[in-house]
Amino acid sequence: MPKTKRSYLLSALLAVVAVCGGDAVARVFPFGPRHRAVNDLANQFVPFHAHLWDLLHGRADGGLLLDWQAGWGTSFLPDYGTYLSSPFAPLVALFPRGDVEYAVYAVTVLKTAVAAAAMTFLLRRLGPAGVWWWASVLGASYALCGWSLAEGTYNPMWLDGLISFPLLCLVGEWVREGRRPLLGPLVVAVCWLANFYTAYMATLGAALVLLVRLALTDSFRVRVLGRAALTTGIGIGLAAPVLVPVFLGSRHAYPGVVRDFAPAAGTDFLARLLPVTYSFATPAAFVCTAVPLLAGALLFRRDAPGRERWLWGGLCAAVALSMQWGPTHLAWHAFATPNGSPYRQTFVLSGVLVLAAWTGLAHGLPDRRSLLGGTAVVLALTAGALPSPLLTSWSLLLAGAGLAAVAGAFLLPRRGRYGLLAALLVTGTLLGQAAATTAYADRERLVRLDDYPPWGAEHERRAAALAAADGWPAYRTDSGLPRVAGNDPLLLGGQGAAYYSSHTPAVLTETLAALGGGWTSRGRNLLSLDNPVTDALFGVGARWRDGELVRTDAYLPLVTVRPPGPPPAYGPSPFRNQELLLGAEVYEPPHAGACRVGTEVFLWAPDATGTARLGDRETHLLGGRPKRRAALTSLGVQRVPGLKPDLPGPGELGCLDHDRLRSAVTALRARAATSVRVTSDGIRATLPPGSTGTAVVATPHIAGWHCENATPLSYGGLLAVPAENGELSCTFRPPGLRAGLAAGAVAALGLLGMAVWTVRSGRSPRPAAPAGGGVVRPRGESPLVRPREG
């Protein structure tokens, strides 16, 4: 096998072995009893990939534009562009539906391996060609950085950014050399489509690398910068049909909590450069000890031009410092401080360190002077981290052992069996440190982050019951409570209110809250609302409750006609709001704190946390705005006269009369649509002859609905149109789709123009000067690095 291909395969293999080995040591899924279902991995990524499986197999309710399953009907294209547009995501369709967690894990490991191979490709492309395994080790070191192992592994969509950084740096090389003018924009487009968020950060990092490369080669020209801007602009434009709806989806989303950036303590920042550390609010900047050692040694190399030493060293320092300063922190995150981990750009720092390390190797292995200088840099950084509480004994042990092993490898004779021993020492350091960091992060995540039950036999039983009861669109089947994750309708099946996304529409959150809904994640993670009135209003004919499927016939069709008059104006009481939307009074106020016998007691205490009791019935509440809001909940049927509930805090009681509810449902059914048909991008219904008033669809009035011969209205937060037309025909087009398609068309024309110009010019580009500003020669007699051929 050629050494070039061998180096790519080795880097990918090292990445796979380290990740899987660390997970096996931690006894984490799929190598042990501990599960991986934490935080957004369980709440968003696994359910969204399950929904993608359904879409690819033709089993989903909805399509690429509209999702009928979650949030009572939501826009799907922004979610697709945020969570599922990676080229790797469709691979989940190759697995059985019940093995979606295995599929997501496999895709995660594959992305890490591809990131290692991509960085290895870039390093060998930058040249000069050296011992092939060094490129593999440094490429794998990048893919196995702390950010990848601690953050990316449970945010697998971010790992596309890990791949994008070396690819975009490669595009920068093409731009610098005037080569591949057509392929460059296509690579940019794929990177931005795969995950625009981390691609934005990778683009900033690649731009900084390009500036350094231009300065080193004396090729800093305005036309090169213009070519880079044009390449990037056309690439982003090609991705605009997805990017613009994603952007506008965020504009229409329920606002998260705005945070002020607070930089991490300097000692903690330095501590995260070492293996086996973990913290949610500090940058996971660890890279194998070989990387900072080589990057530090570059500063002391006499055989490297001074400009090269200080430009690369300055870039590493500038990227690190920019993560700690408010204005540059905002620039890295598209001028919006993240709600979660505030150091999502850390992988760029790791990539820059790897490039600096490889630049040093371009001059051969470090001599004793530069090796001593690099060792001093690593020891100084470690000494600065000693006061940090994030350090563990394993951190210092592995860092010290790794430093000794790598330095020893450089001091060994460079021929024969000693070369093999050096390779074993360096690769052993990489695998040991990365696997240990993986295992430590696995354990810490389960302790520090929210975790959820992994897919198992109970979920299979629940999903099977929901599928058997499915009657969409005649009625909805709600995945119910207790919840498994934030997107149970996508994971388990059915059509419900539960929904969790960065694009959760504000109108959905506000409408659900007005009707008594609960949430977590500050209003973006909406919970299923188990209430007979809302079930009737939204056509829920079956739902999962307390381990079994419960059916009811007290539900309305998807489209009903309401009498002429103004739409409901919600107030603070969810009981009154439900009655306004229903058009009938179905709740009674309690008398002396107790409900009438035979009515069902409901409690509204959104900020309460604790247990509420009515007789032997207990209900647990978890509230406290803005982070959490407890849902309207049932305390059971009042069976004992005068029995008052015990409440964990202030709340409002409502006594539901089911006979009144059935009468109200019967009256509205008489005014319901005579036929309803839903499609992957809309809904059509025939209304009763002579209808007047307002035709209301039991779906939120989110931005993007367009109706024939009528302007969509909001009726208590639901989609509505005047009923006089006798028919309802509405389609959904995500906001920004047309603008995105137009931008994409313009970008495609620009790419076509570049193709025509390239063919007509018929000129071969001039080769660029070497990276160091001249011919780079290896140091002394070292056989480990040789000039790049050709």
Secondary structure, 3 states (H helix, E strand, C coil): CCHHHHHHHHHHHHHHHHHHHHHHHHCECCCCCECCCEHHHHHHHHHHHHHHHHHHCCCCCECCCEECCCCCCEECHHHHHHHHCCCCHHHHHHCCHHHHHHHHHHHHHHHHHHHHHHHHHHHHHHCCCECHHHHHHHHHHHHCCHHHHHCHHHCHHHHHHHHHHHHHHHHHHHHHHCCCCCHHHHHHHHHHHHCHHHHHHHHHHHHHHHHHHHHHCCCCCHHHHHHHHHHHHHHHHHCHHHHHHHHHHHHCECCCCCCCCCCCCHHHHHHCCCCCCCCCCCCCCCCCCHHHHHHHHHCCCCCCCHHHHHHHHHHHHHHHHHCCCHHHHHHHCCCCCCCCCCCCCHHHHHHHHHHHHHHHHCCCCCCHHHHHHHHHHHHHHHHHHCCCCCCCHHHHHHHHHHHHHHHHHHHCCCCCHHHHHHHHHHHHHHHHHHHHHHHHHHHHHHHHCCECCCCCHHHHHHHHHHHHHCCCCCCEEEEEECCCCCCHHHHHCCCCCCEECCCCEHHHHHHHHHCCCCEEHHHCEECCCCCHHHHHHCCEEEEEECCEEEECCCCCCCEEEECCCCCCCCCCCHHHHHHHHHCCCCEECCECCECCCCCEEEEECCCCEEEEEECCEEEEEECECCCEECCCEEEEECCCCCCCCECCCCCEEEEECHHHHHHHHHHHHCCECCEEEEECCEEEEECCCCCCCEEEEEEECCCCEEECCECCEEECCEEEEEHHHCEEEEEECCCCHHHHHHHHHHHHHHHHHHHHHHHHHCCCCCCCCCCCCCCCCCCCCCCCECCCCC
